[in-house]
Each structure stands twice: as C-alpha cells, then as structure tokens.
Amino acid sequence: MFTHIMVGVNDMEASKAFYDAVLSALGHNEGVMDPKGRCFYMADGGVFCLTPPINGEPATHANGGTIGFRAKDQATADAFHAAGLASGGTTCEDPPGLRGEGEGAMYLAYLRDPAGNKICALCR
C-alpha cells in the first residue's frame, strides 16, 4: 500500500543518528544521504525518509500520528526501544509490553524521535 514514508526533521545529524540506531536494531542498514540533504532507508520495496522541510519552515510532528516498524520478536522491539533512548529519543505511551489479548495481542515499544515524531516497534 505504501511506497514511502517521509518525516520532517530539524536536526538531520541527530535524527540520522537516532534512526540509524533504532533501525539497525531491527536489522536495517544505515541511512544514505542524498545531495539535497535528505536521508533514505531502503527495505523490502519501501522507503523511510528524513528531510528538512522543503518550505524552509521548522519541522513539526503529527499530533495523533504514529509510524510503526515491524520487529521480528519482543527482544528486537526492546532493542529498538533501548537504541532509541540511547540515541536521543524519549519514551512515550506505556513501557514496552504486550497490549491486547488472544490473536489480536501485540508487543509494542513506543518512542519519540528527536523531532517529536511518535514511532513504535511492533511484533505479533
């Protein structure tokens, strides 16, 4: 359904360091910078991108928005969370853990990135 997700950042160096850490914990390669100062993470036909806003205004996070990254298991989600906290992210929502019951149960680990975007690692 999605080809890419792009989030605005105000401090590319801090944001790239954060996403290099959390996405590495999920098994992805470091981001690649392009000549326009954007950072790209390629995986499984999709792309996750960091960019300074094109209009020159400060980047802001989406209130109510969350970007979820697939984790293979709970340990990987916990590693994602720990890497994010160690790389300038902040915890949000409840601590990493199981939500829901039965077949709908999910293990979630939420963070805010250096620009305030809410992300999570999820495994079922």
C-alpha positions as CSV (number, residue, x, y, z in Angstrom):
1,M,0.0,0.0,0.0
2,F,2.8,2.4,0.8
3,T,5.8,3.4,-1.3
4,H,7.5,5.6,1.3
5,I,7.1,7.5,4.5
6,M,8.9,10.8,4.8
7,V,9.2,12.8,8.1
8,G,10.4,16.3,8.6
9,V,13.4,16.9,10.8
10,N,15.1,20.0,12.2
11,D,18.5,18.4,13.1
12,M,19.5,15.9,10.4
13,E,22.6,14.8,12.3
14,A,20.7,14.0,15.5
15,S,17.8,12.4,13.6
16,K,20.0,10.3,11.4
17,A,22.0,9.0,14.4
18,F,18.7,8.2,16.1
19,Y,17.2,6.3,13.1
20,D,20.5,4.6,12.3
21,A,20.4,3.2,15.8
22,V,16.7,2.1,16.1
23,L,16.5,0.8,12.5
24,S,19.8,-1.1,12.9
25,A,18.3,-2.8,16.0
26,L,15.5,-4.0,13.6
27,G,18.1,-5.3,11.1
28,H,18.2,-2.5,8.6
29,N,21.2,-0.7,7.1
30,E,22.2,2.9,8.0
31,G,20.5,5.7,6.1
32,V,22.0,7.1,2.9
33,M,22.2,10.8,2.4
34,D,21.4,12.4,-1.0
35,P,22.8,15.7,-2.5
36,K,19.7,17.6,-1.2
37,G,20.4,16.7,2.4
38,R,17.7,14.0,2.8
39,C,18.3,10.6,4.3
40,F,16.9,7.4,2.9
41,Y,16.4,3.9,4.5
42,M,15.5,1.3,1.9
43,A,13.8,-2.0,2.8
44,D,11.5,-4.6,1.2
45,G,10.2,-2.3,-1.5
46,G,9.5,0.6,0.8
47,V,11.5,3.6,1.8
48,F,11.6,5.6,5.0
49,C,13.0,9.1,4.6
50,L,14.1,12.0,6.7
51,T,14.1,15.5,5.2
52,P,14.3,19.1,6.2
53,P,11.0,20.7,5.2
54,I,11.1,22.0,1.6
55,N,9.4,25.2,2.6
56,G,12.1,26.2,5.0
57,E,9.8,26.2,8.0
58,P,10.5,24.2,11.1
59,A,9.5,20.5,11.0
60,T,6.7,19.6,13.4
61,H,5.4,16.2,14.4
62,A,1.9,14.9,13.6
63,N,-0.3,15.0,16.7
64,G,-2.0,11.6,16.8
65,G,0.3,10.1,14.2
66,T,2.4,7.1,14.7
67,I,4.8,5.3,12.4
68,G,5.1,1.6,13.2
69,F,8.1,-0.6,12.3
70,R,7.9,-4.4,12.2
71,A,10.0,-6.2,14.8
72,K,10.6,-10.0,14.5
73,D,10.2,-10.6,18.2
74,Q,9.9,-9.0,21.6
75,A,13.7,-8.9,22.2
76,T,14.1,-7.0,18.9
77,A,11.4,-4.5,19.9
78,D,13.2,-4.0,23.2
79,A,16.5,-3.5,21.4
80,F,14.8,-0.9,19.2
81,H,13.5,0.9,22.3
82,A,16.8,0.8,24.1
83,A,18.7,2.1,21.0
84,G,16.3,4.9,20.7
85,L,16.7,6.0,24.3
86,A,20.5,5.8,23.9
87,S,20.4,7.9,20.7
88,G,18.4,11.0,21.8
89,G,14.8,9.6,21.7
90,T,12.3,9.7,24.6
91,T,9.9,7.1,25.7
92,C,6.2,7.8,25.4
93,E,3.0,5.8,25.9
94,D,3.3,2.8,28.2
95,P,6.6,1.0,28.7
96,P,7.3,-1.7,26.0
97,G,5.0,-4.6,26.5
98,L,2.1,-6.7,25.4
99,R,-1.2,-5.0,24.5
100,G,-4.4,-6.8,23.9
101,E,-5.3,-10.4,24.2
102,G,-5.5,-13.6,22.1
103,E,-4.8,-13.4,18.4
104,G,-5.0,-9.6,18.4
105,A,-2.2,-9.3,21.0
106,M,0.7,-7.1,20.0
107,Y,4.0,-6.3,21.6
108,L,4.7,-2.5,21.3
109,A,7.6,-0.3,22.1
110,Y,6.9,3.4,21.6
111,L,9.4,6.3,21.3
112,R,9.5,9.9,20.2
113,D,12.4,10.8,17.8
114,P,14.5,13.9,18.2
115,A,11.9,15.9,16.2
116,G,9.0,14.7,18.3
117,N,7.6,12.1,15.8
118,K,6.0,9.1,17.5
119,I,7.3,5.8,16.3
120,C,7.0,2.2,17.6
121,A,8.3,-1.3,17.0
122,L,5.6,-3.9,16.8
123,C,5.6,-7.7,16.8
124,R,2.7,-10.1,17.0
